[in-house]
């Protein structure tokens, strides 16, 4: 089975490369030496990724954010917050995953995704839920989302069943 996690990591690097390329190509005019160092780091990160060194590439990208901050470049990209980073990675990976995942697996993941959305929506609109139950719903939904991101249908299905159990306990049709 293809490694969806590797696809996500590759998408994370691709997004970072695109962000930094766009910034460096914009030629903001600030700190030419800093821009030259960042451009060199970006080229090194791309080369490392191409040679199968994603750890080195990710380290170089992280160093780029630090370098830009230390140089005081006001328009340089800042590291995305975890939620934003995940959203960007999913956006990049959504085009690659269908090419590497078998059709049966994609169908199963899609079915779980739709069921998760419907059950989650029904629970969110229920007015009689206490704060602890709402927190449980968010937690289980997030775990299912992570399992779906990694193309792990058994884990996602298990979390969907947990969410349906919460729905039944709260008198909401799953």
C-alpha positions in Angstrom: 0.0 0.0 0.0 1.3 3.5 -0.8 2.6 5.6 2.1 0.1 8.4 2.5 2.3 9.9 5.2 5.1 10.3 2.7 2.8 12.0 0.3 1.8 14.4 3.0 5.4 15.1 3.9 6.2 15.7 0.2 3.2 18.0 0.0 4.4 19.9 3.0 7.8 20.5 1.4 6.3 21.4 -2.0 4.1 24.0 -0.3 7.1 25.5 1.6 9.1 25.6 -1.6 6.3 27.4 -3.5 5.8 29.9 -0.7 9.5 30.7 -0.5 10.0 30.8 -4.3 7.1 33.3 -4.6 8.6 35.5 -1.9 12.1 35.5 -3.3 10.8 36.1 -6.8 8.8 39.1 -5.7 12.1 41.1 -5.1 10.9 43.2 -2.3 14.2 45.1 -2.4 15.0 44.6 1.2 18.3 43.1 2.3 19.8 41.7 -0.9 22.4 39.6 1.1 19.6 38.0 3.2 17.7 37.2 0.0 20.8 35.6 -1.6 21.3 33.4 1.5 17.6 32.4 1.5 17.7 31.6 -2.2 20.8 29.5 -1.6 19.1 27.7 1.3 16.0 27.1 -0.9 18.1 25.6 -3.7 19.9 23.4 -1.1 16.5 22.3 0.3 15.1 21.4 -3.1 18.3 19.5 -3.9 18.1 17.6 -0.7 14.5 16.7 -1.3 15.2 15.5 -4.8 18.1 13.3 -3.6 15.8 11.7 -1.0 16.8 13.7 2.0 13.5 15.1 3.3 14.8 15.5 6.8 17.6 17.8 5.6 15.1 19.6 3.3 12.7 20.3 6.2 15.6 21.4 8.4 16.7 23.9 5.8 13.2 25.2 5.3 12.9 25.7 9.1 16.3 27.5 9.0 14.9 29.8 6.3 12.1 31.0 8.6 14.7 31.6 11.3 17.0 33.4 8.9 14.3 35.7 7.6 13.2 36.5 11.2 16.7 37.3 12.3 17.3 39.5 9.2 14.2 41.4 10.1 12.6 40.9 6.6 9.1 42.3 7.1 7.4 40.6 4.2 9.1 37.2 4.5 6.8 34.2 5.0 6.3 33.2 8.6 5.9 29.6 9.6 2.2 28.6 9.3 0.3 27.7 12.5 -0.3 23.9 12.8 -3.9 24.1 11.6 -3.1 26.3 8.6 -0.1 24.1 7.7 -2.3 21.0 7.8 -4.9 22.7 5.6 -2.3 23.7 3.1 -0.7 20.2 3.0 -4.1 18.6 2.5 -4.7 21.0 -0.4 -1.5 20.0 -2.0 -1.8 16.3 -1.3 -5.4 16.0 -2.6 -4.1 16.0 -6.1 -1.5 13.4 -5.5 -3.3 10.9 -3.2 -5.9 9.8 -5.8 -3.0 8.8 -8.1 -1.3 6.6 -5.6 -4.2 5.1 -3.6 -6.2 2.1 -5.0 -9.8 2.8 -6.1 -11.3 0.5 -3.4 -9.4 2.3 -0.7 -10.4 5.7 -2.0 -14.0 4.7 -2.0 -13.8 3.4 1.5 -12.1 6.6 2.8 -14.7 8.7 0.9 -17.6 6.8 2.5 -16.1 7.3 6.0 -15.6 11.0 5.2 -19.2 11.5 4.3 -20.5 9.5 7.3 -18.2 11.4 9.6 -19.4 14.8 8.1 -23.1 13.8 8.4 -22.8 12.4 11.9 -20.7 15.4 13.1 -23.1 17.9 11.6 -26.1 16.2 13.3 -24.3 16.4 16.6 -23.2 20.0 16.2 -26.8 21.1 15.6 -28.0 19.3 18.7 -28.9 21.8 21.3 -28.8 19.7 24.4 -25.1 18.7 24.5 -22.9 19.8 27.4 -19.4 21.2 27.0 -17.7 17.9 27.8 -19.7 16.0 25.1 -18.9 18.7 22.6 -15.2 18.4 23.4 -15.4 14.6 23.0 -17.0 15.2 19.6 -14.3 17.5 18.5 -11.6 15.1 19.8 -13.0 12.0 18.0 -13.6 13.9 14.8 -10.0 15.2 14.8 -8.7 11.7 15.4 -10.8 10.4 12.5 -9.6 13.2 10.3 -6.0 12.3 11.1 -6.7 8.7 10.2 -8.3 9.8 6.9 -5.3 12.0 6.1 -3.0 9.0 6.5 -5.3 6.8 4.4 -5.9 4.4 7.3 -9.5 3.3 7.0 -9.6 0.9 9.9 -8.6 3.7 12.4 -11.0 6.2 10.7 -13.8 3.7 10.9 -13.1 3.0 14.6 -13.3 6.7 15.3 -16.5 7.0 13.2 -18.0 4.2 15.4 -17.0 6.1 18.5 -18.7 9.3 17.1 -21.9 7.3 16.3 -21.9 5.9 19.9 -21.8 9.4 21.2 -24.7 10.3 18.9 -26.8 7.4 20.1 -26.0 8.2 23.7 -27.2 11.8 23.1 -30.3 10.7 21.3 -29.1 11.9 17.9 -29.5 9.7 14.9 -26.0 8.8 13.5 
